[in-house]
Each structure stands twice: as C-alpha cells, then as structure tokens.
Amino acid sequence: MVKCMLNHVPRDADQVFHALADANRRAIIERLTRGPAAVSELARLLGVTVAATVQHLKVLQASELVRSEKAGRVRTCQIDPSGLRRAEEWLRLQRTTWEHRLDRLGDVLSENAADHATDAPKEPRS
C-alpha cells in the first residue's frame, strides 16, 4: 500500500490551513495585511458581533497567523507572519515534489514514445 504524501500535513501547518478555511478569518487576514486594526473594526468589517470576532481571532492566534495586544480598552490585532511561513513551506515542498514527479513522468513518456517510434513497422518503399 502506498502512503499518500498529500495527506501528510505537519500539525502546525494543519492549524494554519484550518484557520484559513473560514471566509471570515480570511477576510480578517486580508484586512490586517493593510495594517493593524481594532477588534471592533474587524467586527464591523465582518458584520458580526465583537464576541464572534474574538472567537475567529482565537483560532487565528492559535495558528500564529495573528497576534494582538491590549492598550486600555482597545485590543489591536496585527499579522503574525510565522504561521503563513509554515503554510508557505509546506506548499513549497509539495510543489517541489510534484515538479519532480512530473519531470519523471515526462521522461518515461518520452522514452515510451521513442521506443514505439523504433518498433513501428517501416513503410515499404515504392
């Protein structure tokens, strides 16, 4: 039995992909790429309550995509690039693996085409 490497995602990268699977969390990330934002601003952006936004932020913080700090009564969030780096590394490894596999497939197909070209019966000359 062949183990499928596509199903092997390191746990920390798995958390990142889980966090990014939700459209609201992706919207938060997209907004934070333009700079820090208060939780209340993010809640308005999403059109949900501050409590719901905080739940999304907990998932994003657990996956190290976002970090926050509180100054007085305002909690401000910003991008934490370490989570994205893990996802990017996993994707890079997958791309490299598949490029090598496709290169090998191309070699096999070229060899097969060359073998068939030499095995083909010759046309009689007139």
C-alpha positions as CSV (number, residue, x, y, z in Angstrom):
1,M,0.0,0.0,0.0
2,V,1.4,3.4,-1.0
3,K,1.1,6.2,1.6
4,C,-0.3,9.4,0.1
5,M,2.0,12.2,0.9
6,L,-0.6,14.8,0.1
7,N,-2.4,13.8,3.3
8,H,0.7,14.4,5.4
9,V,0.4,18.0,6.7
10,P,2.5,18.9,9.7
11,R,0.3,19.7,12.7
12,D,1.3,23.3,12.8
13,A,0.6,23.8,9.1
14,D,-2.6,21.9,9.5
15,Q,-3.8,24.5,12.1
16,V,-2.9,27.3,9.6
17,F,-5.0,25.7,6.8
18,H,-7.8,25.1,9.2
19,A,-7.8,28.7,10.2
20,L,-7.7,29.9,6.6
21,A,-10.6,27.6,5.7
22,D,-13.1,30.1,7.0
23,A,-14.1,33.0,4.9
24,N,-14.4,35.4,7.8
25,R,-10.9,34.5,9.1
26,R,-9.5,35.1,5.6
27,A,-11.3,38.5,5.5
28,I,-9.6,39.3,8.8
29,I,-6.2,38.3,7.4
30,E,-6.8,40.3,4.3
31,R,-7.7,43.4,6.3
32,L,-4.7,43.0,8.6
33,T,-2.3,42.9,5.6
34,R,-3.0,46.6,5.3
35,G,-2.0,47.3,8.9
36,P,-3.2,46.7,12.5
37,A,-6.9,47.0,13.4
38,A,-9.0,47.1,16.5
39,V,-11.3,44.1,17.2
40,S,-14.3,46.4,16.9
41,E,-13.2,47.5,13.4
42,L,-12.8,43.8,12.4
43,A,-16.3,43.0,13.7
44,R,-17.8,45.9,11.6
45,L,-16.0,44.6,8.6
46,L,-17.4,41.1,9.1
47,G,-20.9,42.3,10.1
48,V,-20.8,40.1,13.2
49,T,-20.6,40.7,16.9
50,V,-17.4,41.5,18.7
51,A,-17.7,38.2,20.6
52,A,-17.9,36.3,17.3
53,T,-14.9,38.2,16.0
54,V,-13.0,37.3,19.2
55,Q,-13.7,33.6,18.5
56,H,-12.3,33.9,15.0
57,L,-9.3,35.8,16.4
58,K,-8.6,33.0,18.9
59,V,-8.4,30.5,16.0
60,L,-6.1,32.8,14.1
61,Q,-3.9,33.4,17.1
62,A,-3.7,29.7,17.9
63,S,-2.3,29.1,14.4
64,E,0.1,32.1,14.8
65,L,-1.5,34.0,11.9
66,V,-2.5,36.9,14.1
67,R,-1.2,38.5,17.3
68,S,-2.9,41.1,19.5
69,E,-2.2,43.4,22.3
70,K,-4.5,45.4,24.6
71,A,-3.9,49.1,25.3
72,G,-6.6,50.3,27.7
73,R,-9.9,49.1,26.5
74,V,-8.9,48.6,22.9
75,R,-7.5,45.3,21.6
76,T,-5.5,45.8,18.4
77,C,-4.6,42.9,16.1
78,Q,-1.9,42.5,13.5
79,I,-0.5,39.9,11.2
80,D,2.0,37.3,12.6
81,P,3.9,36.1,9.6
82,S,5.2,32.9,11.3
83,G,2.0,30.9,10.6
84,L,2.0,31.9,6.9
85,R,5.6,30.9,6.6
86,R,4.8,27.3,7.8
87,A,2.0,27.1,5.2
88,E,4.2,28.5,2.5
89,E,7.0,26.0,3.4
90,W,4.5,23.1,3.2
91,L,3.2,24.3,-0.2
92,R,6.8,24.8,-1.5
93,L,7.7,21.2,-0.5
94,Q,4.5,20.0,-2.3
95,R,5.3,22.0,-5.4
96,T,8.9,20.6,-5.5
97,T,7.7,17.0,-5.0
98,W,5.1,17.3,-7.8
99,E,7.6,19.0,-10.2
100,H,10.0,16.1,-9.7
101,R,7.2,13.6,-10.2
102,L,6.0,15.3,-13.4
103,D,9.6,15.5,-14.7
104,R,9.9,11.7,-14.2
105,L,6.6,11.2,-15.9
106,G,7.8,13.3,-18.8
107,D,11.0,11.2,-19.1
108,V,9.0,7.9,-19.0
109,L,6.6,9.2,-21.7
110,S,9.5,10.4,-23.9
111,E,11.2,7.0,-23.5
112,N,8.0,5.2,-24.3
113,A,7.4,7.4,-27.4
114,A,11.0,6.8,-28.6
115,D,10.6,3.0,-28.1
116,H,7.3,3.0,-30.1
117,A,8.9,5.0,-32.9
118,T,11.7,2.4,-33.3
119,D,9.3,-0.5,-33.0
120,A,6.9,0.8,-35.7
121,P,6.8,-1.2,-38.9
122,K,8.6,0.5,-41.8
123,E,6.5,1.6,-44.7
124,P,7.5,-0.3,-47.9
125,R,9.3,1.9,-50.4
126,S,7.8,2.2,-53.9
